């Protein structure tokens, strides 16, 4: 075979082999590229899967947090609902229980205001807010009550002042009738006038005590007056005094008087204490009154054998009589019992003191202590009224104590004449009211030595041991001309001066009133109408 023919197939074979190898190489490269691409896609898919896994984990965590938050919110809603129910229950308790109890407590302090219904809320904001509501309500009610009470007291003061002025005018008219119809032929008329005068006096005293309890003044003013005269005048202001009051016993050793600024107040306080003792004692029991001098001034002691007081009543009496605590009208009961409140106002104003305790007779002993600053020593040329009791004189130590009986009891003296009132008028001097004269039972006037009584009061001190009183000089009247001489029994004219002695004037008054007072008890009702402060 020729060499050319051998190389052609070889070349062809080699070419085919080369082409096959090239195809295989190309296929290899293509497969390798696809494999690399698949690997890249796989890596990318793995990254995506990792990202999805991470996101799924995050979502799972978020879901768990959301579920946890939902549970927490549900718990909070449940707690808030329970708290709301609890607060609503406490608010209902506040409205239905605590506020009504507070209103009752303001009227009656013994009523207790309840606390929180659920003690778990004690000390919380709810408790503090409820307390703030109660405090604000109580403060507003007290302020409004004080404003209303002050307005009511102002109205009462004005009304009592006007009515008291009219009653004093009626007293003037009655005094004029007594002076015009003083003869024996007008005995029946005078009896009726005396009864009306007594009732008018009781009306004036009730108006006076009501006005003073509401902050008014006594409405009357006086000159410097003997203390014993004020006590006698206070006795005459009490209904049925001639049957119910024994005394006064005068244990004073000096001419002790009361300064003008406090005279009417002391008379008022004494009259109210006496009326209180008489009203709460049986009609057959006597009320005793005595006047003593003390190291710090003077004292008026009133004893009764009445029903007495319990511990709560003694505490209330001490609080009202001290005058140191404000008193409202609503605190005085219905109807208002104004006696102790009125006394407390006067006591606090003048620096006096009224104490009450159980008396030796089982009733109440009231002591009015008058400081030295309110006392004066009366002038040498002045004397108490003719019906004032003589001082009790000491007897022998072995002598028995005897009760002095005046021909006309000192408790039946006329009221001391006031000087002026706010309306620039004078209170009329009412006729004295002695008890009916019984010639068989009443002795004739005796000498001063026969009317003595031993000193038994523990408050009595000798005049040398007591502090001196301020001296008051009697002013000379503007009209220095002597009064005209007066004729009649027991009087004579020497230089135009009246020479009637106290004993003669006393006998004259006794003779005058003997017939006039014979039927006085028939003109007055037998029942007690002098209602005063309750015990």
C-alpha positions in Angstrom: 0.0 0.0 0.0 1.4 3.4 -0.7 2.4 5.6 2.1 0.0 8.3 1.1 -2.9 6.0 1.6 -1.6 5.0 5.0 -1.3 8.5 6.3 -4.7 9.7 5.3 -6.6 7.3 7.5 -4.1 8.0 10.2 -4.6 11.6 9.9 -8.3 11.1 9.8 -8.1 8.9 12.8 -5.9 11.3 14.6 -8.2 14.2 13.6 -11.2 12.2 14.8 -9.4 11.4 18.0 -8.5 15.0 18.4 -12.1 16.0 17.8 -13.3 13.4 20.2 -10.9 14.6 22.8 -11.9 18.2 22.1 -15.5 17.2 22.4 -14.8 15.4 25.6 -12.9 18.4 26.9 -15.7 20.7 25.9 -18.2 18.4 27.5 -16.0 18.2 30.6 -15.7 21.9 30.8 -19.4 22.4 30.2 -20.3 19.8 32.9 -17.8 21.4 35.2 -19.3 24.8 34.7 -22.8 23.4 35.3 -21.5 21.6 38.4 -20.0 24.8 39.7 -23.2 26.6 38.9 -25.1 24.0 40.8 -22.8 24.2 43.6 -23.2 28.0 43.7 -27.0 27.6 43.6 -26.8 25.0 46.3 -24.7 27.4 48.5 -27.2 30.2 47.7 -30.0 27.8 48.6 -28.3 27.0 51.8 -27.8 30.6 52.6 -31.5 31.2 51.9 -32.4 28.2 54.1 -30.2 29.5 56.9 -31.8 32.9 56.6 -35.2 31.4 56.6 -34.2 29.3 59.6 -33.0 32.4 61.4 -36.2 34.3 60.5 -38.3 31.4 61.6 -36.5 31.3 64.9 -37.0 35.1 65.3 -40.7 34.8 64.5 -41.0 32.0 67.0 -39.4 34.1 69.6 -41.6 37.0 68.7 -44.6 34.7 68.9 -43.6 33.5 72.3 -43.1 37.1 73.4 -46.5 38.1 72.0 -48.1 35.2 73.7 -46.4 36.1 77.0 -47.4 39.8 76.6 -51.0 38.7 75.8 -51.0 36.6 79.0 -49.6 39.5 81.0 -52.1 41.9 79.5 -54.8 39.4 80.4 -53.5 39.3 84.0 -53.4 43.1 84.2 -56.9 43.3 82.9 -58.0 40.8 85.4 -56.2 42.6 88.2 -57.6 46.0 87.0 -61.1 44.6 87.0 -60.6 43.2 90.5 -59.2 46.5 91.7 -62.1 48.4 90.0 -64.6 46.1 91.8 -62.7 46.6 95.1 -62.7 50.4 94.7 -66.3 50.5 93.7 -67.2 48.4 96.8 -65.1 50.8 99.0 -66.8 53.8 97.3 -70.2 52.3 98.0 -69.1 51.8 101.6 -67.9 55.4 101.7 -71.3 56.7 100.4 -73.6 54.4 102.3 -71.8 53.9 105.6 -68.9 56.3 106.3 -70.5 59.6 105.2 -73.8 59.1 107.1 -71.8 58.0 110.1 -69.7 61.2 109.8 -72.8 63.3 109.7 -74.1 61.6 112.8 -70.7 62.1 114.4 -70.8 65.8 113.8 -74.2 65.9 115.6 -73.3 63.4 118.3 -69.6 62.9 118.9 -70.1 59.5 120.5 -71.0 58.0 117.1 -67.9 56.3 115.6 -67.1 56.7 111.9 -66.1 53.3 110.4 -62.9 52.7 108.6 -62.1 51.0 105.3 -64.3 47.9 104.5 -61.3 46.0 103.1 -58.3 46.4 105.4 -56.0 45.5 102.4 -56.6 49.0 101.2 -55.5 50.6 104.5 -52.7 53.1 103.9 -53.1 53.0 100.1 -53.9 55.9 97.8 -57.6 54.9 98.0 -57.6 55.2 101.8 -55.9 58.6 101.7 -58.3 59.9 99.0 -61.3 58.7 101.0 -60.0 60.3 104.1 -59.4 63.5 102.2 -63.0 63.4 101.0 -64.3 62.9 104.6 -62.1 65.7 106.0 -63.2 68.1 103.3 -66.8 67.2 103.9 -66.5 67.6 107.7 -64.7 70.9 107.3 -67.3 72.3 104.9 -70.2 71.1 107.2 -68.5 72.7 110.3 -67.9 76.0 108.5 -71.4 76.1 107.2 -72.9 75.1 110.5 -70.8 77.8 112.3 -72.0 80.4 109.8 -75.7 79.3 110.2 -75.3 79.2 114.0 -73.8 82.7 114.1 -76.6 84.0 111.9 -79.2 82.4 114.2 -77.5 83.8 117.3 -77.5 87.3 115.7 -81.2 87.0 115.0 -81.9 85.8 118.6 -79.8 88.5 120.1 -81.7 91.2 118.2 -85.1 89.6 119.0 -84.3 89.2 122.7 -83.0 92.8 122.9 -86.2 94.2 121.5 -88.5 92.0 123.6 -86.4 92.8 126.7 -86.8 96.5 126.1 -90.6 96.0 125.9 -90.6 93.9 129.0 -88.6 96.6 130.9 -91.2 99.2 129.8 -93.9 96.9 131.2 -91.9 96.7 134.4 -91.9 100.5 134.5 -95.6 100.5 134.2 -96.1 97.9 136.8 -93.8 99.8 139.2 -95.9 102.9 138.6 -99.1 101.1 139.4 -97.6 99.7 142.6 -96.7 103.2 143.7 -100.1 104.8 142.8 -102.2 102.1 144.4 -100.3 101.3 147.6 -103.1 102.0 150.0 -104.9 99.4 152.0 -108.1 99.9 149.9 -106.3 98.6 146.8 -105.0 95.3 148.3 -106.7 93.1 145.7 -105.4 95.2 142.8 -101.9 95.3 144.3 -101.9 91.5 144.7 -102.7 91.1 141.0 -100.0 93.6 140.1 -97.4 91.8 142.2 -98.3 88.6 140.4 -97.9 90.2 137.0 -94.6 91.8 138.1 -93.2 88.4 139.1 -94.2 86.8 135.8 -92.7 89.8 134.0 -89.5 89.4 136.0 -89.3 85.7 135.0 -89.8 86.7 131.3 -87.0 89.2 131.5 -84.7 86.7 133.1 -85.5 84.1 130.4 -84.9 86.6 127.6 -81.7 87.7 129.3 -80.3 84.2 129.6 -81.2 83.4 126.0 -79.6 86.6 124.7 -76.4 86.1 126.8 -76.1 82.5 125.6 -76.1 83.9 122.0 -73.4 86.4 122.8 -75.4 89.4 124.0 -74.7 91.6 127.0 -76.9 91.4 130.1 -78.6 94.6 128.9 -78.4 96.4 132.2 -75.7 98.3 134.1 -75.4 99.2 137.7 -73.3 101.3 140.1 -70.9 99.7 142.5 -73.3 97.5 144.5 -73.0 95.6 147.8 -72.4 91.9 147.1 -75.1 90.9 149.5 -77.6 93.2 147.8 -76.8 91.5 144.5 -77.4 88.1 146.1 -80.7 89.3 147.6 -81.7 90.7 144.2 -80.9 87.3 142.5 -83.0 85.5 145.0 -86.0 87.7 144.2 -85.7 86.8 140.5 -86.6 83.1 141.2 -90.2 81.9 141.2 -91.6 81.0 144.6 -88.4 82.1 146.2 -90.1 82.8 149.5 -91.0 79.1 149.8 -88.0 77.4 148.2 -84.9 79.5 149.1 -83.4 79.7 152.5 -81.0 82.5 153.2 -78.9 84.2 152.1 -76.4 83.7 154.9 -74.1 86.7 155.0 -70.6 85.7 156.2 -68.9 88.9 155.0 -66.9 90.9 157.5 -66.3 94.0 155.4 -68.4 96.3 153.2 -67.6 94.3 150.1 -69.2 95.5 146.9 -68.9 94.5 143.2 -67.6 96.9 140.6 -70.2 98.4 138.3 -69.0 96.6 135.2 -69.6 93.1 136.7 -72.6 93.8 139.1 -75.4 92.8 136.7 -73.5 89.7 135.5 -72.9 88.4 139.0 -76.6 89.0 139.8 -77.6 87.1 136.6 -75.3 84.2 137.3 -76.5 83.8 140.9 -80.1 84.0 139.8 -79.6 81.4 137.1 -77.8 79.0 139.5 -80.6 79.4 142.1 -83.4 78.9 139.5 -81.5 75.8 138.3 -81.3 74.4 141.9 -85.0 75.2 142.6 -86.2 73.7 139.4 -84.4 70.4 140.0 -85.4 70.0 143.6 -88.6 68.7 145.1 -91.1 71.4 146.0 -90.7 70.7 149.8 -86.9 70.9 149.7 -85.0 74.1 150.5 -82.2 75.6 148.5 -79.6 77.3 150.7 -77.3 80.2 149.6 -74.4 81.8 151.5 -71.9 84.5 150.8 -68.3 84.1 152.0 -65.1 86.1 151.7 -62.0 84.3 150.5 -58.3 85.0 150.2 -58.8 85.5 146.4 -62.1 87.5 146.5 -65.5 86.2 147.5 -67.6 83.2 146.9 -71.4 82.5 146.6 -72.3 78.9 147.6 -75.6 77.4 146.6 -76.6 74.0 147.9 -79.7 71.9 146.9 -81.0 68.5 147.8 -82.2 67.7 144.3 -81.7 64.8 141.9 -78.0 65.6 141.4 -75.8 64.8 138.4 -74.1 61.8 137.0 -70.5 61.8 135.7 -71.3 62.7 132.1 -73.6 65.5 133.3 -70.9 66.8 135.6 -68.4 66.8 132.7 -70.8 68.6 130.5 -71.6 71.2 133.2 -67.9 71.8 133.8 -67.3 72.3 130.1 -70.2 74.7 129.6 -69.6 76.6 132.9 -65.9 77.1 132.1 -66.7 79.2 129.1 -63.5 78.0 127.4 -65.2 76.0 124.7 -67.3 77.5 121.9 -71.0 76.5 122.2 -73.5 76.3 119.3 -77.2 76.4 119.6 -77.5 72.9 118.2 -75.4 71.7 121.2 -77.9 72.9 123.7 -80.6 70.4 123.0 -84.2 70.9 121.8 -85.6 73.0 123.3 -82.2 74.7 124.0 -81.1 74.7 127.6 -79.1 77.9 127.7 -78.5 78.5 131.4 -75.0 76.9 131.7 -73.9 78.3 128.3 -74.9 81.8 129.3 -73.2 81.5 132.7 -70.0 80.2 130.9 -69.9 83.3 128.6 -70.1 85.7 131.6 -67.6 83.7 133.6 -65.1 83.6 130.8 -65.6 87.3 130.1 -65.0 88.5 133.7 -62.4 85.9 134.8 -64.7 84.3 137.4 -65.2 80.6 138.1 -68.2 78.4 138.6 -67.7 74.9 139.9 -70.3 72.2 140.5 -70.0 69.1 142.7 -72.1 66.8 144.7 -73.4 68.6 147.8 -73.7 67.2 151.3 -77.5 66.9 150.8 -77.1 64.5 147.8 -77.9 67.2 145.2 -75.5 69.7 143.6 -73.4 72.4 145.2 -72.6 75.3 142.9 -69.9 77.8 143.9 -69.4 81.1 142.2 -65.9 82.5 142.9 -65.5 86.2 142.3 -61.9 87.5 141.9 -60.6 90.4 143.9 -60.3 92.5 140.7 -64.1 92.7 140.5 -64.6 93.6 144.2 -64.5 97.0 145.8 -64.9 98.3 149.3 -68.0 100.4 149.6 -67.8 103.9 151.1 -68.1 104.4 154.9 -71.3 106.4 154.5 -73.1 103.8 152.5 -75.1 100.8 153.7 -76.7 97.8 152.1 -80.5 97.8 151.5 -82.7 97.5 154.6 -83.7 93.9 153.7 -80.1 92.7 153.3 -79.2 90.1 155.9 -76.9 91.2 158.7 -73.4 89.5 158.8 -73.4 86.2 160.7 -71.5 86.7 163.9 -69.4 84.2 165.8 -70.8 82.7 169.0 -69.3 80.8 171.8 -67.6 77.6 170.6 -70.0 75.4 172.7 -73.1 77.2 171.4 -75.3 75.2 169.0 -75.6 76.5 165.5 -78.9 78.4 165.0 -80.5 79.6 161.8 -81.2 83.3 161.8 -84.7 84.4 161.1 -85.2 88.0 160.1 -88.6 89.6 160.7 -88.7 89.8 156.9 -86.5 87.3 155.1 -83.5 88.7 153.3 -84.3 86.7 150.3 -87.4 88.8 149.7 -85.6 92.0 149.1 -86.1 94.1 146.0 -83.8 94.0 143.1 -80.9 96.5 143.3 -81.8 99.4 141.0 -79.7 99.4 137.8 -78.2 102.6 136.6 -78.6 102.4 132.8 -79.2 100.1 129.9 -78.0 100.2 126.3 -81.2 102.1 125.4 -80.4 104.9 127.9 -83.2 103.9 130.2 -83.3 102.7 133.8 -84.7 99.5 135.0 -87.6 100.2 137.3 -87.2 99.3 140.9 -89.9 96.7 141.7 -91.5 96.6 145.0 -90.0 94.0 147.4 -91.7 90.7 147.6 -91.7 89.4 151.2 -93.4 86.2 152.0 -96.9 86.3 153.6 -96.8 87.4 157.2 -98.1 85.1 159.8 -98.3 86.8 163.1 -98.5 83.6 165.0 -95.5 82.0 163.3 -93.2 85.0 162.7 -91.4 86.7 165.7 -91.2 90.5 166.0 -88.0 92.2 165.0 -85.2 91.5 167.4 -82.0 93.3 168.1 -79.0 92.7 166.1 -77.4 90.7 168.9 -80.4 88.4 169.0 -80.1 87.7 165.3 -76.6 86.2 165.3 -75.4 82.9 164.0 -72.1 81.0 164.5 -69.7 81.1 161.6 -69.6 77.6 160.1 -68.3 78.2 156.6 -64.8 77.0 155.8 -64.2 79.9 153.4 -64.4 82.5 156.1 -61.2 84.4 156.9 -60.5 87.2 159.3 -60.4 90.7 157.8 -56.7 91.0 158.7 -55.8 88.0 156.6 -57.5 89.1 153.5 -56.2 91.3 150.7 -57.4 94.9 150.8 -60.1 95.8 148.3 -60.1 98.9 146.1 -61.6 101.9 147.7 -64.5 103.5 146.0 -65.5 107.1 147.0 -69.1 108.0 146.6 -69.4 110.9 144.2 -71.2 114.0 145.3 -74.5 114.6 143.5 -74.7 117.6 141.3 -77.7 118.9 143.1 -76.3 119.7 146.6 -79.5 121.1 148.0 -80.9 118.9 150.8 -84.0 116.9 150.1 -87.3 118.1 151.7 -88.1 116.8 155.1 -90.4 113.8 155.1 -92.9 113.3 157.8 -94.3 110.0 158.9 -93.6 107.1 161.3 -90.0 106.5 161.8 -88.8 109.7 160.0 -88.1 113.2 161.0 -86.6 116.3 159.5 -83.4 117.8 160.7 -82.0 120.2 158.2 -84.1 118.6 155.5 -82.4 115.1 155.8 -84.3 111.8 156.1 -83.6 110.2 159.4 -85.5 106.9 158.9 -83.4 104.1 160.4 -83.1 100.8 158.6 -85.2 99.0 161.2 -88.0 101.5 160.9 -87.9 101.3 157.1 -88.0 97.5 157.4 -91.0 97.6 159.7 -92.7 100.0 157.4 -92.2 97.8 154.4 -93.4 94.8 156.4 -96.6 96.5 157.5 -97.2 97.6 153.9 -96.7 94.3 152.4 -98.4 92.2 155.1 -101.8 92.7 153.6 -100.7 92.9 150.0 -98.9 89.6 150.1 -101.6 87.7 152.0 -103.1 86.4 148.8 -100.1 86.5 146.5 -99.8 82.7 146.4 -103.4 82.6 145.2 -102.5 84.8 142.3 -99.5 82.6 141.3 -100.0 79.1 139.9 -98.9 76.2 142.0 -96.8 74.5 139.3 -93.3 75.4 138.5 -92.8 77.4 135.3 -89.3 78.5 135.7 -87.7 75.9 133.5 -83.9 76.3 133.5 -80.8 74.4 132.5 -81.4 70.7 132.7 -79.1 68.6 134.9 
